[in-house]
Structure formats: structure tokens, C-alpha cells
Amino acid sequence: MMSLKDHFELLAAYNQRMNLKVYEASSQLCATNLAQDRGAFFGSILGTLNHIIVGDTIWLKRFATHPACLRSLQEVADIPNPKSLDHIAFNDIGSLSEHRFWLDRIIINWTAELSESDLDFILSYQNTKGISATKRYSSLVLHFFNHQTHHRGQVSTLLSQAGVDIGITDLLAEIQEETHA
């Protein structure tokens, strides 16, 4: 039976593979098409991809306050806080891709270093509006991966509207077959 930690490692690997697919597909479009406002919550493909990075950065900086994660998330903890949830950190797909792949490497390493007991930690933080919250670390990590999946789904739709198919993105395709005992 897989532990919660094992599931998070699976989600980190899935996240990395799906980001690679999304960025490869996005790279097929010109800068104008990437920046075109398509009526999505964050406007464009580029805006939505930037939002995912902003969200990841905010959460990873919060996760870095966990005593067990100081080392694995130090690189992210040291970068400046995003200015807003719709902040455009990178205006071009090349720079955005480089940063995405850097973040994904950190996420893979971070989840590999987590222990089951680390996931029981209660994290206190403030959201971007300054409202305090205190929640279980494991639940926040689950939200972290769900947030990425949610917005990658939006990007998948935007890419499809632009004539680019990224292929199968279901997590089910990543889950290993099991043999009956």
C-alpha cells in the first residue's frame, strides 16, 4: 500500500511530466499567440503559466518554513515574493520554461525528502491578503498539486483553442498496474 508520502512523490513526478508536455506544446506558438488574451481567468496562455509559477513560489516559500524543509526549499525561500497572483514573472516562453524546470526539480527533491511524520505538521501562514490560516501540511501539499493541475487544465484548453494538442494528461495514465495478491 502506498503511503501519503509515496502519493506526493507520484504527484511531483506527474507534475513534472505534464509541465514538460505543456511547455513543449506552448513552445509551438509564437509570442503573440502565447500572450493573446483568450478570456481565461489569467487572460492568456503565458499569463496562466506565470500564475502557476507564482502560486508554486508562494506555496513553496510557505512550505520552506517547515523545520524539515529548510534545506530542500532554501533556493525558493531566497527568491523575492511575487507581487500579485497575476504577476508576469517571465514575458517569454524560454525564460518561463527554464524557471518551470528549475522549480520542478526542487519539487521532486522536496517530496523525496519528506517523511510521513513531516506531513502531520501544522503550518501557520498568511495568504496574499494577509489573512492568517493554520492547516495540516499534508492537506496543503495536496492543494498545491491540485492547484497546478487545475490551471494546467485551463492551459490545455487554451492550447486546444489555438490548435495545439498536448495529448493525454490524465493522472490515471501515470498510475502503475497492480497484480492481484
C-alpha positions in Angstrom: 0.0 0.0 0.0 1.3 3.4 -0.9 1.9 5.9 1.8 0.9 9.6 1.6 4.5 10.5 1.0 4.6 8.0 -1.9 1.5 9.6 -3.4 3.1 13.0 -3.2 6.2 11.7 -4.9 3.9 10.3 -7.7 2.2 13.7 -7.9 5.6 15.5 -8.2 6.7 13.2 -11.0 3.3 13.6 -12.8 3.5 17.3 -12.3 7.0 17.4 -13.9 6.0 15.3 -16.9 2.8 17.3 -17.5 4.6 20.6 -17.3 7.1 19.3 -19.9 4.2 18.4 -22.2 2.5 21.8 -21.7 5.7 23.7 -22.2 6.7 21.7 -25.3 3.2 22.4 -26.7 3.3 26.1 -25.8 6.7 26.5 -27.5 5.0 25.7 -30.8 3.1 29.0 -30.6 4.6 32.4 -31.4 4.9 35.1 -28.7 1.8 36.9 -29.9 -0.4 33.8 -29.7 1.0 33.0 -26.2 0.2 36.5 -24.9 -3.2 36.7 -26.7 -6.0 37.3 -24.2 -8.3 34.3 -24.6 -10.8 35.2 -21.9 -9.3 32.9 -19.3 -9.1 34.0 -15.7 -5.4 34.9 -16.2 -6.0 36.1 -19.7 -3.5 34.3 -21.9 -1.5 31.0 -22.0 1.5 33.0 -20.9 -0.5 34.7 -18.1 -1.8 31.3 -16.8 1.6 29.6 -16.9 3.0 32.6 -15.0 0.2 32.3 -12.4 1.1 28.6 -11.9 4.7 29.6 -11.2 3.5 32.4 -8.9 1.3 30.0 -7.0 4.1 27.4 -6.7 6.5 30.0 -5.5 4.1 31.3 -2.8 3.3 27.8 -1.5 6.9 26.6 -1.7 8.1 29.6 0.3 5.4 28.8 2.9 6.4 25.1 2.9 10.0 26.2 3.4 9.1 27.4 6.9 8.6 23.7 8.0 11.6 22.8 10.1 12.3 19.7 8.0 12.2 21.6 4.7 14.5 24.4 5.3 17.3 22.8 3.3 15.3 21.3 0.4 13.4 24.5 -0.3 16.1 27.1 0.6 16.6 28.1 -3.1 12.9 29.1 -3.4 12.8 30.7 0.0 15.6 33.0 -1.1 13.8 34.4 -4.2 11.6 37.5 -4.0 7.9 37.2 -3.3 5.7 37.5 -6.3 4.0 40.9 -6.5 0.5 39.5 -7.1 -1.3 36.4 -8.2 -1.4 37.7 -11.8 2.3 38.8 -11.7 4.1 38.2 -15.0 7.4 36.9 -13.8 8.6 36.0 -17.3 7.5 37.5 -20.6 8.8 34.8 -22.9 8.3 31.1 -23.0 12.0 30.3 -23.0 12.7 32.0 -19.6 9.4 30.7 -18.2 10.3 27.2 -19.2 13.7 27.4 -17.6 12.2 28.6 -14.4 9.5 25.9 -14.5 12.0 23.1 -15.0 14.1 24.5 -12.1 11.0 24.6 -9.8 10.0 21.1 -10.9 13.5 19.8 -9.9 13.1 21.4 -6.5 9.6 20.0 -6.0 10.9 16.4 -6.9 13.7 16.7 -4.4 11.5 18.2 -1.7 8.9 15.5 -1.9 11.6 12.8 -1.9 12.9 14.3 1.4 9.6 14.5 3.2 8.8 11.9 5.8 5.3 10.7 6.8 5.7 12.5 10.2 6.6 15.7 8.3 3.2 15.6 6.7 1.4 15.8 10.1 3.0 19.2 10.8 0.5 22.1 11.3 1.6 25.1 9.2 0.6 28.6 10.1 0.8 31.2 7.3 -0.8 34.3 5.9 -2.4 34.3 2.5 -1.7 37.0 -0.1 -4.4 39.3 1.5 -2.8 38.9 5.0 -5.4 36.6 6.4 -3.9 34.0 8.8 -4.5 30.3 8.5 -3.4 27.2 10.3 -3.7 23.9 8.4 -2.2 20.4 8.2 0.8 20.3 5.9 -0.4 17.2 4.0 -3.6 18.9 3.1 -1.7 22.0 1.9 0.6 19.8 -0.2 -2.4 18.2 -1.8 -3.9 21.6 -2.6 -0.5 22.7 -4.0 -0.6 19.8 -6.6 -4.4 20.3 -7.3 -3.8 24.0 -8.0 -1.2 23.1 -10.7 -3.5 20.5 -12.2 -6.4 22.9 -12.3 -4.6 25.6 -14.1 -2.7 23.2 -16.4 -6.2 22.1 -17.5 -7.0 25.6 -18.4 -3.8 25.9 -20.4 -4.7 22.6 -22.1 -8.0 24.2 -23.2 -6.3 27.4 -24.3 -3.7 25.4 -26.3 -6.5 23.4 -27.9 -8.3 26.6 -28.9 -5.0 27.7 -30.5 -4.8 24.4 -32.5 -2.2 22.6 -30.3 -3.0 19.3 -28.8 -0.9 18.2 -25.8 -2.2 14.7 -25.7 -3.3 12.6 -22.7 -2.9 14.4 -19.4 -4.8 12.1 -17.0 -3.1 11.1 -13.9 -4.6 7.6 -14.4 -2.1 7.1 -17.2 0.7 7.5 -14.6 -0.6 5.0 -12.1 1.0 1.6 -12.3 -0.9 -1.6 -12.8 -1.2 -3.8 -9.8 -1.3 -7.5 -9.6 -3.9 -9.3 -7.5 -2.5 -10.9 -4.4 
